[in-house]
Amino acid sequence: MTITRESARQVVSELLGNRPTRWLEAPAADYDGHERTLEVFDADASEQLALLRSLRAARSDLSAALGGPIVVVFHTRAESARLHEDFLKDWTRASRLGVDVDVQVGQILPPRKQAA
């Protein structure tokens, strides 16, 4: 599976247990990598190191697709609910749709089935 900029957000979400993700829309400051910054929601501090480790398999493909290393900003469950409630509601609705995909040789992610 070849990762593209358009598919990178979904790839990361699936690698992190289908956690809600989105590209950072309005960085608080200009920094190297702000255009490659992905927000990951519902990730408590005790989980974050393990979540980063789960990205190792796709790290080089993500870097190639994004033009540099991905920057991940985690939001805990409490902060996700408190500050991003609307986004999380929309994510939940959209994630129920699912997508059928074919299994390909070398595919990093498992195929998903359309939700019933």
Backbone as numpy.savetxt, mean C-alpha at the origin, in Angstrom:
# Nx Ny Nz CAx CAy CAz Cx Cy Cz
5.14 -10.82 -12.38 4.30 -9.63 -12.38 5.18 -8.39 -12.38
4.93 -7.52 -13.30 5.66 -6.27 -13.36 4.87 -5.21 -12.61
5.54 -4.55 -11.70 4.90 -3.49 -10.93 5.07 -2.17 -11.66
3.99 -1.42 -11.77 4.02 -0.09 -12.37 3.67 0.93 -11.29
3.87 2.18 -11.59 3.49 3.22 -10.62 2.00 3.11 -10.30
1.19 2.83 -11.30 -0.25 2.74 -11.10 -0.63 1.56 -10.21
0.13 0.46 -10.28 -0.22 -0.72 -9.49 0.52 -0.79 -8.15
1.51 0.05 -7.93 2.35 -0.03 -6.73 1.55 0.11 -5.44
0.61 1.01 -5.40 -0.19 1.21 -4.19 -0.95 -0.06 -3.83
-1.57 -0.69 -4.81 -2.32 -1.91 -4.56 -1.38 -3.06 -4.18
-0.23 -3.15 -4.82 0.75 -4.18 -4.50 1.15 -4.07 -3.03
1.48 -2.86 -2.58 1.88 -2.66 -1.18 0.72 -3.00 -0.25
-0.47 -2.56 -0.58 -1.63 -2.87 0.26 -1.78 -4.37 0.46
-1.70 -5.11 -0.62 -1.86 -6.56 -0.53 -0.72 -7.22 0.24
0.51 -6.75 0.03 1.64 -7.30 0.77 1.53 -7.02 2.27
0.81 -5.97 2.63 0.65 -5.58 4.03 -0.69 -6.03 4.59
-1.25 -7.08 4.05 -2.49 -7.63 4.59 -3.72 -6.85 4.19
-3.70 -6.23 3.01 -4.83 -5.44 2.48 -5.16 -4.23 3.35
-4.14 -3.65 3.92 -4.35 -2.41 4.68 -4.65 -1.26 3.71
-5.45 -0.31 4.13 -5.71 0.86 3.29 -4.42 1.64 3.03
-4.26 2.07 1.79 -3.08 2.86 1.39 -3.51 3.96 0.44
-2.70 5.01 0.40 -2.88 6.06 -0.61 -1.57 6.82 -0.75
-1.38 7.40 -1.92 -0.22 8.25 -2.13 -0.38 9.52 -1.32
0.69 9.99 -0.75 0.66 11.23 0.02 0.25 12.37 -0.89
-0.78 13.08 -0.49 -1.33 14.13 -1.35 -0.73 15.50 -1.07
-0.54 15.83 0.18 -0.04 17.16 0.54 1.05 17.02 1.60
2.30 16.85 1.15 3.38 16.71 2.15 3.52 17.97 3.00
3.85 17.76 4.26 4.03 18.89 5.18 5.26 19.71 4.82
6.21 19.08 4.12 7.43 19.77 3.70 7.91 19.12 2.41
8.77 19.82 1.70 9.35 19.27 0.49 10.59 18.46 0.89
10.60 17.19 0.57 11.74 16.33 0.89 11.94 15.34 -0.24
13.16 14.83 -0.34 13.47 13.85 -1.36 12.61 12.61 -1.14
11.81 12.27 -2.11 10.95 11.10 -2.02 9.50 11.40 -1.73
9.14 12.68 -1.59 7.74 12.96 -1.28 6.80 12.44 -2.37
7.28 12.38 -3.61 6.45 11.87 -4.70 6.34 10.34 -4.68
7.15 9.69 -3.84 7.12 8.23 -3.69 6.63 7.82 -2.31
5.96 8.72 -1.61 5.52 8.46 -0.24 4.12 7.87 -0.24
4.01 6.72 0.39 2.74 6.01 0.49 2.31 5.98 1.94
1.08 6.40 2.19 0.51 6.33 3.54 -0.14 4.96 3.71
0.15 4.33 4.85 -0.41 3.03 5.18 -1.19 3.20 6.49
-2.45 2.81 6.48 -3.33 3.02 7.62 -3.54 1.72 8.40
-4.02 1.88 9.63 -4.33 0.74 10.51 -3.10 -0.12 10.79
-1.98 0.53 11.08 -0.73 -0.17 11.37 -0.17 0.35 12.68
-0.43 -0.37 13.75 0.06 0.06 15.06 1.59 -0.08 15.14
2.18 0.65 16.05 3.63 0.70 16.17 4.25 -0.68 16.33
3.59 -1.55 17.06 4.13 -2.89 17.29 4.18 -3.75 16.02
3.46 -3.35 14.98 3.39 -4.11 13.73 4.29 -3.55 12.63
4.72 -2.33 12.77 5.32 -1.62 11.64 6.62 -2.23 11.13
7.49 -2.70 11.99 8.74 -3.30 11.53 8.47 -4.58 10.72
7.57 -5.40 11.20 7.21 -6.62 10.47 6.57 -6.29 9.12
5.78 -5.23 9.09 5.16 -4.81 7.83 6.21 -4.37 6.83
7.19 -3.61 7.29 8.27 -3.19 6.39 9.04 -4.40 5.86
9.26 -5.38 6.72 9.95 -6.60 6.29 9.17 -7.32 5.20
7.85 -7.27 5.27 7.04 -7.97 4.27 7.13 -7.32 2.89
7.67 -6.12 2.81 7.86 -5.46 1.52 9.16 -5.86 0.83
10.03 -6.57 1.54 11.35 -6.91 0.98 11.27 -7.60 -0.36
10.34 -8.52 -0.53 10.24 -9.29 -1.77 10.00 -8.40 -2.99
9.32 -7.29 -2.78 8.97 -6.41 -3.90 9.78 -5.12 -3.92
10.71 -4.95 -3.01 11.42 -3.68 -2.87 12.10 -3.23 -4.17
12.84 -4.11 -4.83 13.54 -3.70 -6.05 12.57 -3.37 -7.17
11.48 -4.15 -7.29 10.47 -3.86 -8.31 9.76 -2.53 -8.03
9.48 -2.27 -6.75 8.85 -1.00 -6.38 9.78 0.17 -6.70
11.05 0.05 -6.36 12.01 1.12 -6.63 12.12 1.40 -8.13
12.14 0.34 -8.92 12.22 0.51 -10.37 10.97 1.21 -10.91
9.81 0.84 -10.40 8.56 1.42 -10.88 8.40 2.87 -10.45
8.93 3.21 -9.27 8.72 4.55 -8.71 9.87 5.50 -8.98
10.96 5.01 -9.53 12.10 5.87 -9.80 12.94 6.14 -8.56
12.86 5.28 -7.57 13.61 5.42 -6.32 12.90 4.66 -5.23
13.51 4.60 -4.05 12.92 3.81 -2.97 11.58 4.39 -2.49
10.68 3.49 -2.16 9.39 3.90 -1.64 9.57 4.42 -0.21
8.82 5.44 0.13 8.80 6.00 1.48 7.44 5.65 2.07
7.45 5.02 3.24 6.20 4.58 3.86 5.94 5.38 5.12
4.74 5.94 5.22 4.31 6.64 6.43 3.16 5.83 7.01
3.35 5.33 8.22 2.33 4.53 8.87 1.43 5.40 9.73
0.16 5.03 9.78 -0.81 5.64 10.69 -1.35 4.53 11.59
-1.32 4.73 12.89 -1.86 3.73 13.81 -3.37 3.61 13.62
-3.93 2.57 14.19 -5.39 2.39 14.09 -6.14 3.56 14.73
-5.68 3.99 15.88 -6.36 5.09 16.57 -6.29 6.37 15.75
-5.12 6.69 15.22 -4.99 7.92 14.42 -5.69 7.79 13.08
-5.69 6.60 12.52 -6.41 6.38 11.26 -7.89 6.67 11.46
-8.46 6.12 12.52 -9.89 6.33 12.80 -10.19 7.78 13.15
-9.31 8.40 13.91 -9.55 9.77 14.38 -9.39 10.80 13.26
-8.37 10.64 12.42 -8.05 11.67 11.44 -8.47 11.35 10.00
-8.73 10.08 9.70 -8.96 9.69 8.31 -10.20 8.81 8.15
-11.20 9.06 8.95 -12.42 8.24 8.97 -13.08 8.16 7.59
-13.22 9.28 6.91 -13.89 9.29 5.61 -13.12 8.46 4.58
-11.80 8.62 4.55 -10.99 7.84 3.63 -11.16 6.35 3.89
-11.14 5.95 5.17 -11.25 4.53 5.51 -12.62 3.96 5.12
-13.67 4.75 5.26 -15.00 4.29 4.84 -15.03 4.06 3.33
-14.48 5.00 2.58 -14.43 4.85 1.12 -13.57 3.65 0.72
-12.45 3.45 1.41 -11.56 2.32 1.11 -12.30 1.00 1.33
-13.02 0.89 2.43 -13.75 -0.34 2.74 -14.76 -0.65 1.65
-15.49 0.36 1.21 -16.47 0.16 0.14 -15.79 -0.30 -1.14
-14.72 0.35 -1.52 -14.03 0.04 -2.77 -13.36 -1.33 -2.72
-12.84 -1.73 -1.56 -12.11 -2.99 -1.47 -13.02 -4.20 -1.56
-14.31 -4.03 -1.37 -15.25 -5.14 -1.49 -15.45 -5.57 -2.93
-15.09 -4.73 -3.88 -15.33 -5.05 -5.28 -14.48 -6.21 -5.75
-13.20 -6.25 -5.37 -12.31 -7.34 -5.78 -12.05 -7.34 -7.27
-11.09 -8.14 -7.70 -10.72 -8.23 -9.10 -10.26 -9.65 -9.37
-10.69 -10.23 -10.47 -10.18 -11.53 -10.88 -8.90 -11.30 -11.67
-7.86 -12.04 -11.35 -6.61 -11.95 -12.09 -6.09 -13.36 -12.35
-5.33 -13.51 -13.40 -4.70 -14.79 -13.71 -3.39 -14.90 -12.96
-3.02 -16.11 -12.58 -1.74 -16.36 -11.95 -0.67 -16.35 -13.03
0.44 -15.65 -12.78 1.53 -15.57 -13.73 2.81 -16.09 -13.09
3.69 -16.65 -13.90 4.97 -17.13 -13.40 5.74 -15.97 -12.79
6.25 -16.16 -11.57 7.02 -15.11 -10.91 6.16 -14.07 -10.21
4.87 -14.30 -10.17 3.96 -13.33 -9.56 4.22 -13.22 -8.07
4.30 -12.01 -7.56 4.58 -11.77 -6.16 3.32 -11.92 -5.31
2.22 -11.44 -5.81 0.97 -11.44 -5.05 0.07 -12.59 -5.45
-0.73 -13.09 -4.50 -1.69 -14.13 -4.86 -2.84 -13.52 -5.68
-3.49 -14.34 -6.51 -4.64 -13.81 -7.26 -5.78 -13.51 -6.31
-6.59 -12.52 -6.68 -7.76 -12.19 -5.88 -8.99 -12.63 -6.64
-10.02 -12.97 -5.92 -11.28 -13.33 -6.53 -12.28 -12.23 -6.28
-13.19 -12.08 -7.21 -14.21 -11.06 -7.07 -15.09 -11.36 -5.85
-15.34 -10.35 -5.06 -16.17 -10.52 -3.88 -17.60 -10.86 -4.27
-18.22 -11.66 -3.43 -19.60 -12.07 -3.71 -20.57 -10.99 -3.28
